[in-house]
Amino acid sequence: MTVFLHLLAEKDKAASILNSCSALRASYESPHVFSVKPDAFRKIPGAPFAYWVSDAVRNSFVAHPAFERETRFALGGLKTLSDPRFLRLWWEPQSGQTIWKPIAKGGKFARIYGDISLVVCWKHEGLDISWYGYQRRPREGFGASSRGLEAYFRPGLTWARRTQGGFSIRAMPKGCIFADKGPAAFVSDDDSDELLATLALTNSRAFGHLVSLQMAFGSYEVGVIQRTPVPEISGTERTKLENCARNFWGLRRIIKTVNETSHAFLLPAALRARLGEYAPPAIESELADIQAEIDDIAFDLYGFSDIDRAAALGSSGTADEEASD
C-alpha cells in the first residue's frame, strides 16, 4: 500500500501534516489520508495518481465499456489556420450566400443546448481551406486540416476542447461542420434517441468526474472522451434520459429567445412576455431539477456510492451558462 496525504486546500499545511501523520500512526480515519495499492492506478487510462477517489470509481473504467465503440465514436475537426479569413459570425454574410456553412467551434460552458454562432467559408467544398493549410504546413499533406471530413454535416454532439468552465457537451444539429476546438461525437445511423440518451449521460456529474480524473485542467481532448467509460443504457433509464435531454434543450433555448445574437431570438426581454409567459428564475429552477434527475440516473448506472456521489458533486464546476454560447 502507498499512503497519500491530500492537503492542497489546507491553509496551515504544517499543522495538517502533523495531524494526518498522527491519525495514520494511530490508525484513525482522516479525510486527508489515503492508502492505495499502486496497481489500482492502472485501471484508469494513463494511470494517473487519482488516489482521492474510491476503488469503485477507478473500477468504472474496467466495469463499463469506453465511449468509443463500434456504434459510437468521437472525432476532432477542421483547422482553418486562419480564422479571420475563413470564419464569420452567422449574421455577417449576406442572405442567400450558400458557401457559408455553420461550424461548431467550442465556446463557453453550455450543457445540452448551445447556439451555433459561427459560419465557415466552404467554397469549393473546403478546397480553399485545404489549399491554404497545405501552403502553411506542407509536411502534413494536402487536406490534413480537414480532419473528420467524413462526418461533416451529420447530427451529433459537440463540446469545447479547451475551457476552464468545466466539461459540457451540447447537441449539434444536422448540416454543421465541426472544428478542431469543437470536437464532435456521433452514433450509428444518426439515431436521435441514442444521441439524446448519450447527450444526457455525458452531461452528468458522474461522467464529468470520470473525465476529470484523466486530464489536465481545462483540456478536454478527444482521446479522453473516447476512453471514458459509459454504462449500458436501456429500458426505463434510457427513456428518462431521452426525456431529460429534450426538456433541458427546450428550456435552455427559451432562455436564449431574448438574446439578439442567438438563432432562438424572438423579442427583447422587456417585450418577451407578449409571446407567452417568460420567467427565467422558474426555468432555471426547472433546469436544476432536470440536471439532478440526470445525475441520479447516471450515479445509479455507474454504481457510485453516496460518498462517491458527494465527491463528484463537489468537484463539478459552477460555470455560468448564461455567459455561454
C-alpha positions in Angstrom: 0.0 0.0 0.0 1.1 3.6 -0.7 0.0 6.4 1.6 -1.0 9.8 0.2 -1.8 13.0 2.1 -4.3 15.3 0.4 -3.5 18.8 1.8 -3.8 21.1 -1.3 -6.8 23.0 0.1 -5.3 23.3 3.7 -4.0 26.8 4.7 -1.9 25.6 7.6 -0.1 22.7 5.9 2.3 22.2 8.8 -0.5 21.5 11.3 -2.4 19.4 8.7 0.6 17.2 8.0 1.2 16.7 11.8 -2.5 15.8 12.4 -2.6 13.5 9.4 0.6 11.7 10.4 -0.8 11.3 13.9 -4.0 9.8 12.6 -2.1 7.4 10.4 0.1 6.2 13.2 -2.9 5.7 15.5 -4.9 4.0 12.7 -7.6 6.7 12.9 -9.6 7.6 9.9 -8.7 11.0 8.4 -10.2 12.8 5.4 -6.7 13.8 4.3 -5.1 10.3 4.4 -5.5 7.8 1.5 -4.0 4.3 1.3 -4.0 2.9 -2.3 -2.4 -0.1 -3.9 -0.1 1.1 -6.7 -1.7 -1.3 -9.2 -5.1 0.3 -8.7 -4.0 3.4 -10.7 -3.6 1.3 -13.8 -7.3 0.9 -14.1 -7.6 4.5 -15.3 -6.1 5.2 -18.8 -2.7 6.8 -18.4 -2.5 5.6 -14.8 -2.9 9.0 -13.1 -2.3 9.2 -9.4 -6.1 9.5 -8.6 -5.6 8.5 -5.0 -8.5 10.5 -3.7 -11.3 8.5 -5.4 -12.6 5.2 -4.3 -11.8 1.8 -5.8 -15.4 1.7 -7.1 -14.8 4.8 -9.2 -11.5 3.5 -10.5 -13.2 0.2 -11.3 -15.7 2.1 -13.5 -13.0 2.1 -16.2 -12.9 -1.7 -16.1 -16.6 -2.5 -15.4 -18.0 -0.4 -18.3 -17.1 -0.1 -22.0 -15.4 3.0 -23.3 -17.3 5.8 -25.0 -15.5 4.9 -28.3 -17.0 1.7 -29.6 -18.4 0.2 -32.8 -21.7 2.1 -32.6 -20.4 5.4 -31.2 -17.3 7.5 -31.9 -15.7 10.9 -31.4 -13.6 13.0 -33.8 -11.5 16.1 -34.0 -12.5 18.5 -36.8 -11.5 21.3 -39.1 -8.4 23.6 -38.6 -8.7 26.7 -40.8 -5.3 28.0 -39.7 -6.7 31.5 -40.3 -10.0 32.1 -38.6 -10.2 35.8 -39.6 -10.0 34.7 -43.2 -12.5 31.8 -43.2 -14.9 32.4 -40.3 -17.7 34.9 -39.7 -20.5 35.3 -37.2 -23.6 33.7 -38.5 -25.4 37.0 -39.3 -22.4 38.6 -41.2 -22.6 37.0 -44.6 -25.3 38.3 -47.0 -28.5 36.4 -47.1 -28.5 33.6 -49.8 -24.8 33.0 -49.8 -24.6 29.2 -49.8 -20.9 28.9 -49.4 -21.1 29.7 -45.7 -21.8 26.7 -43.5 -22.5 26.5 -39.7 -19.5 25.4 -37.7 -19.3 24.2 -34.1 -16.1 25.7 -32.7 -16.3 25.1 -28.9 -17.3 28.1 -26.9 -18.0 28.6 -23.2 -19.8 26.3 -20.8 -23.2 25.2 -22.2 -24.9 21.9 -21.2 -27.2 20.2 -23.8 -28.1 23.4 -25.7 -25.7 25.7 -27.4 -26.3 28.1 -30.3 -24.0 27.7 -33.4 -22.8 31.2 -33.6 -20.2 30.9 -36.4 -20.1 30.0 -40.1 -17.2 28.9 -42.2 -16.5 29.7 -45.9 -17.0 26.3 -47.5 -16.1 27.4 -51.0 -15.3 24.6 -53.4 -16.3 22.1 -50.8 -13.5 23.3 -48.5 -10.7 23.1 -51.0 -9.7 26.7 -50.3 -9.1 25.9 -46.7 -7.2 22.7 -47.6 -5.0 24.6 -50.1 -4.3 27.3 -47.5 -3.4 24.7 -44.9 -1.2 22.9 -47.3 0.7 26.1 -48.1 1.2 26.8 -44.4 2.1 23.2 -43.4 3.1 21.2 -46.5 4.7 18.4 -44.4 1.2 17.4 -43.1 0.0 16.8 -46.7 -2.9 18.3 -48.6 -6.3 18.1 -46.8 -4.7 17.5 -43.4 -6.6 20.4 -41.9 -10.0 18.9 -42.7 -10.0 16.1 -40.1 -13.2 14.3 -39.6 -14.4 15.2 -43.1 -16.4 12.0 -43.4 -18.7 13.1 -40.5 -19.3 16.7 -41.5 -23.0 17.7 -41.7 -24.2 14.7 -39.6 -26.2 15.4 -36.5 -24.2 14.7 -33.3 -22.8 16.1 -30.1 -20.1 18.7 -29.7 -18.1 20.3 -26.9 -15.4 22.9 -26.2 -12.0 21.2 -26.3 -10.3 23.8 -24.1 -12.2 25.6 -21.4 -11.9 26.4 -17.7 -15.6 26.4 -17.2 -15.8 22.6 -16.9 -16.8 19.8 -19.4 -20.2 20.4 -21.1 -21.4 18.8 -24.3 -24.3 20.0 -26.4 -26.5 18.9 -29.3 -25.1 19.7 -32.8 -27.8 19.8 -35.5 -27.6 18.3 -38.9 -25.8 20.4 -41.5 -22.9 21.6 -39.4 -19.1 21.3 -39.8 -17.2 20.9 -36.5 -13.8 22.3 -35.7 -10.6 21.1 -34.0 -11.5 23.2 -31.0 -15.1 21.9 -31.1 -14.8 18.1 -31.5 -17.9 16.0 -32.1 -19.4 12.6 -31.3 -21.7 10.5 -33.4 -23.8 7.3 -33.2 -24.7 4.7 -35.7 -27.4 5.6 -38.2 -27.6 9.1 -36.5 -30.3 7.6 -34.2 -31.9 10.6 -32.5 -33.0 8.7 -29.4 -29.5 7.3 -28.9 -28.0 10.8 -29.3 -30.4 12.2 -26.7 -29.7 9.5 -24.1 -25.9 9.9 -24.7 -26.2 13.7 -24.5 -27.9 13.5 -21.1 -25.5 10.9 -19.7 -22.4 12.7 -20.8 -23.6 15.9 -19.1 -24.0 14.1 -15.8 -21.6 14.8 -12.9 -20.6 11.2 -12.9 -19.3 11.3 -16.4 -17.7 14.6 -15.8 -16.0 13.3 -12.7 -14.5 10.3 -14.7 -13.3 12.7 -17.4 -11.6 14.9 -14.9 -9.5 12.0 -13.5 -7.7 11.5 -16.8 -6.8 15.0 -17.8 -5.0 18.3 -17.1 -7.4 21.1 -16.0 -9.3 22.7 -18.9 -8.2 20.4 -21.7 -11.0 18.0 -22.9 -9.2 16.2 -25.6 -10.9 13.7 -28.0 -8.9 10.8 -26.7 -10.0 11.5 -23.1 -13.7 11.4 -24.1 -13.1 8.3 -26.2 -11.6 6.4 -23.2 -14.2 7.5 -20.6 -16.5 4.6 -19.6 -20.2 4.7 -20.4 -22.6 2.1 -18.8 -25.1 0.3 -20.9 -28.4 2.3 -21.0 -31.7 0.5 -21.7 -35.3 0.4 -20.7 -36.7 3.0 -18.3 -33.4 4.7 -17.7 -32.9 5.3 -21.4 -36.4 6.8 -21.8 -35.9 9.0 -18.8 -32.5 10.3 -20.1 -34.0 11.0 -23.5 -36.8 13.0 -22.0 -34.5 14.9 -19.7 -32.3 15.9 -22.7 -35.4 17.0 -24.7 -36.8 19.1 -21.8 -33.5 20.6 -20.9 -32.8 21.6 -24.5 -36.2 23.2 -24.9 -36.0 25.2 -21.6 -32.4 26.4 -22.3 -33.5 27.6 -25.7 -36.4 29.6 -24.2 -33.8 31.4 -22.1 -32.0 32.4 -25.3 -35.1 33.9 -27.0 -34.2 37.3 -25.6 -30.6 37.1 -26.9 -30.4 39.2 -30.1 -27.3 37.3 -31.4 -28.9 33.9 -31.0 -30.8 31.9 -33.6 -33.5 31.5 -30.9 -34.1 35.2 -30.6 -37.8 36.4 -30.6 -38.1 39.6 -28.7 -36.0 41.7 -26.2 -36.5 40.7 -22.5 -38.8 43.7 -21.9 -41.2 42.5 -24.6 -40.8 38.8 -24.4 -43.9 38.2 -22.3 -46.1 39.2 -25.3 -45.3 35.8 -26.8 -46.2 33.9 -23.7 -45.0 33.5 -20.1 -41.3 34.1 -19.7 -39.9 33.6 -16.2 -36.2 32.9 -16.2 -35.9 32.1 -12.4 -38.6 29.4 -12.7 -36.9 28.0 -15.8 -33.6 27.9 -14.1 -35.1 26.1 -11.2 -36.6 23.5 -13.5 -33.3 23.1 -15.3 -31.7 22.4 -12.0 -34.3 19.7 -11.2 -33.7 18.1 -14.6 -29.9 18.1 -14.0 -30.4 16.5 -10.6 -32.5 13.8 -12.2 -29.8 13.1 -14.8 -27.2 12.9 -12.1 -29.2 10.5 -10.0 -29.8 8.2 -13.0 -26.1 8.3 -14.0 -24.9 7.7 -10.5 -27.1 4.6 -10.3 -25.9 3.3 -13.7 -22.3 3.7 -12.7 -22.9 2.2 -9.2 -21.5 5.2 -7.3 -21.9 5.1 -3.5 -23.2 8.1 -1.5 -19.6 9.1 -0.8 -18.6 8.9 -4.5 -21.7 10.9 -5.4 -20.8 13.6 -2.9 -17.2 13.7 -4.2 -18.4 14.0 -7.9 -20.9 16.8 -7.0 -18.2 18.6 -5.0 -15.7 18.5 -7.8 -18.1 19.7 -10.5 -17.8 23.3 -11.8 -20.3 26.0 -11.4 -19.9 27.8 -14.7 -22.4 30.5 -15.7 -24.4 29.1 -18.6 -25.9 32.5 -19.2 -22.5 33.6 -20.3 -22.0 30.7 -22.7 -22.6 30.4 -26.4 
